[in-house]
Amino acid sequence: MQTCSLCGTTADDAEALTWTTSVENGRHRVFCDECSRTHLRAIEGKLDSDWW
């Protein structure tokens, strides 16, 4: 089971294969499809999610 680090949406591991993952300050973060689309520019700019 995976949980989105931003909005808290949950999905089983098979559904979460399309989710975005990142490592920020040594922490593993996972973002759902919706949050990934909404914050695409920040993700591509490698901004920490704290700035979103």
ZIFEN-V532745 format. One record per pair of residues at least 6 apart in sequence whose C-alpha atoms are under 7 Angstrom apart, sorted by the first residue. I is the first residue (numbers start at 1). J is the second residue. If there is no record, write none. Layout:
I|J ; I|J
This chain:
1|10 ; 1|11 ; 1|12 ; 1|13 ; 2|10 ; 2|11 ; 2|12 ; 2|13 ; 2|16 ; 3|9 ; 3|10 ; 3|11 ; 4|10 ; 4|30 ; 4|31 ; 4|32 ; 5|29 ; 5|30 ; 5|31 ; 6|31 ; 18|33 ; 19|30 ; 19|31 ; 19|32 ; 19|33 ; 20|30 ; 20|31 ; 20|32 ; 20|36 ; 21|29 ; 21|30 ; 21|31 ; 22|28 ; 22|29 ; 22|30 ; 23|29 ; 24|48
